[in-house]
Amino acid sequence: MLQQVTTIGDQILEVVKAHPDCTLEEVIHQLPEWDWLEVFLEVDRLNRKNRLRLSQSSLGLTTTLRLP
């Protein structure tokens, strides 16, 4: 029987779908099997491909993620 492999990108999108407007820190916390840098780089890639939207708080202290 084949096991379905989910990529880090799929996992990030699932977290954001389940928790709209979550922060980058919350996504990192939800995916402990991945290093924070791996999550950050994949979030950046998903953002560049318009599969994820990033927005920063007015002071730039918090980054929120949402689906487009």
Backbone bond lengths (Angstrom), bond angles and torsions (degrees), N, CA, C in turn:
res aa  C-N    CA-C-N  psi(-1)  N-CA   C-N-CA  omega(-1)  CA-C   N-CA-C  phi
1 M - - - 1.443 - - 1.535 109.26 -
2 L 1.313 116.92 132.62 1.459 121.35 -179.24 1.520 110.28 -83.37
3 Q 1.326 115.02 137.82 1.439 120.84 176.17 1.522 108.72 -93.89
4 Q 1.316 116.29 135.73 1.461 119.18 179.23 1.528 108.64 -78.80
5 V 1.313 115.70 126.55 1.457 121.57 179.75 1.525 108.07 -97.64
6 T 1.320 116.17 126.36 1.459 119.11 176.16 1.521 108.07 -105.08
7 T 1.296 114.97 137.84 1.460 120.42 -179.49 1.521 109.93 -81.91
8 I 1.300 115.68 166.98 1.460 120.18 176.32 1.536 110.09 -60.67
9 G 1.328 116.51 -37.15 1.463 120.26 178.07 1.518 112.00 -62.65
10 D 1.335 116.65 -43.36 1.472 120.89 177.36 1.520 110.63 -61.50
11 Q 1.319 116.55 -41.96 1.461 120.53 -179.45 1.524 111.38 -65.71
12 I 1.317 117.09 -41.23 1.466 120.65 177.93 1.514 110.29 -62.14
13 L 1.328 116.96 -46.37 1.465 120.38 -179.51 1.532 111.14 -62.58
14 E 1.327 117.85 -36.25 1.466 121.17 177.30 1.524 111.26 -65.34
15 V 1.323 116.96 -41.28 1.467 120.75 178.11 1.520 110.05 -62.65
16 V 1.325 116.52 -45.68 1.469 120.48 -178.41 1.526 110.67 -67.21
17 K 1.332 117.26 -36.47 1.466 120.52 177.53 1.535 110.25 -64.35
18 A 1.313 116.72 -40.17 1.468 121.58 -179.25 1.528 112.55 -75.67
19 H 1.333 116.37 -27.29 1.471 121.85 -177.10 1.530 110.00 -132.85
20 P 1.332 117.92 73.92 1.477 119.91 -178.98 1.533 111.52 -56.75
21 D 1.294 115.52 144.83 1.466 123.44 179.86 1.522 112.98 61.90
22 C 1.334 116.53 30.53 1.455 119.65 175.55 1.531 108.67 -77.68
23 T 1.307 114.95 163.51 1.462 119.14 179.63 1.523 109.84 -90.42
24 L 1.310 115.04 162.93 1.457 120.62 176.08 1.528 109.68 -58.75
25 E 1.323 117.31 -39.66 1.460 121.45 179.30 1.530 111.06 -62.72
26 E 1.334 117.45 -38.39 1.462 121.05 178.27 1.533 110.91 -66.09
27 V 1.318 116.98 -39.67 1.465 120.52 177.68 1.529 109.58 -63.69
28 I 1.311 116.97 -45.45 1.466 121.20 178.74 1.533 109.84 -59.07
29 H 1.315 116.56 -41.71 1.476 120.99 179.63 1.531 111.32 -65.52
30 Q 1.328 118.16 -34.02 1.466 122.42 -179.55 1.531 112.90 -75.09
31 L 1.323 117.03 -15.17 1.470 121.36 -177.23 1.532 110.71 -122.80
32 P 1.334 117.68 65.99 1.469 120.48 -174.43 1.529 114.23 -66.58
33 E 1.331 117.22 -16.77 1.474 119.19 -179.97 1.522 112.25 -76.47
34 W 1.332 116.90 -10.77 1.459 121.52 179.68 1.523 109.69 -110.00
35 D 1.303 116.25 144.20 1.455 122.75 174.82 1.527 108.79 -69.84
36 W 1.338 117.57 148.76 1.467 120.41 -177.61 1.519 111.67 -58.13
37 L 1.339 117.60 -35.64 1.457 120.72 -179.52 1.533 110.93 -66.79
38 E 1.325 117.29 -39.37 1.470 120.60 177.43 1.525 110.52 -62.21
39 V 1.332 116.38 -41.96 1.468 120.36 178.64 1.527 109.67 -65.37
40 F 1.324 117.05 -46.56 1.458 121.46 179.96 1.526 111.86 -57.86
41 L 1.340 116.38 -47.23 1.463 119.64 -179.08 1.523 111.73 -64.79
42 E 1.326 117.37 -37.37 1.461 119.82 179.06 1.525 111.27 -71.48
43 V 1.325 117.91 -37.50 1.468 121.22 174.77 1.524 109.45 -60.35
44 D 1.318 117.09 -43.34 1.461 121.23 177.88 1.528 110.68 -60.55
45 R 1.335 116.63 -44.82 1.471 121.16 179.64 1.528 110.63 -63.24
46 L 1.320 117.61 -44.72 1.471 121.33 179.45 1.532 110.50 -63.46
47 N 1.314 116.54 -37.11 1.464 120.81 177.69 1.533 110.48 -64.90
48 R 1.312 117.34 -44.30 1.471 121.10 179.99 1.526 112.04 -65.13
49 K 1.343 116.59 -28.53 1.470 120.94 179.00 1.532 111.53 -90.88
50 N 1.333 117.22 8.23 1.470 123.89 179.47 1.527 113.34 59.53
51 R 1.316 116.72 31.07 1.461 120.69 176.25 1.525 110.60 -98.64
52 L 1.339 115.85 -8.63 1.455 122.75 -177.81 1.517 107.41 -149.87
53 R 1.321 116.58 144.03 1.468 120.02 177.35 1.511 109.87 -114.69
54 L 1.314 114.93 136.69 1.459 121.62 177.64 1.518 108.79 -110.91
55 S 1.309 115.95 141.62 1.461 119.49 171.83 1.517 107.76 -141.76
56 Q 1.323 115.81 146.82 1.460 120.70 -178.57 1.517 109.83 -109.26
57 S 1.325 115.16 151.05 1.454 120.23 174.87 1.525 108.56 -64.73
58 S 1.308 116.54 166.02 1.464 120.59 -176.72 1.527 112.37 -57.99
59 L 1.326 117.43 -30.56 1.454 120.29 178.14 1.524 112.11 -91.36
60 G 1.323 116.50 -5.59 1.451 120.87 179.58 1.516 113.69 76.51
61 L 1.330 116.91 16.70 1.463 120.48 -177.34 1.520 112.97 -87.38
62 T 1.325 117.60 -22.76 1.459 121.76 -177.20 1.510 109.72 -126.85
63 T 1.326 115.98 135.13 1.464 121.78 174.78 1.516 108.28 -109.37
64 T 1.326 116.33 121.52 1.477 121.56 178.89 1.501 109.22 -103.73
65 L 1.346 115.09 146.35 1.456 121.34 -179.44 1.505 109.68 -116.92
66 R 1.332 115.81 142.05 1.467 121.27 174.91 1.516 108.77 -151.33
67 L 1.305 114.72 159.80 1.474 119.62 175.91 1.504 108.70 -79.02
68 P 1.328 117.89 148.81 1.481 120.28 -179.84 1.516 112.12 -68.48
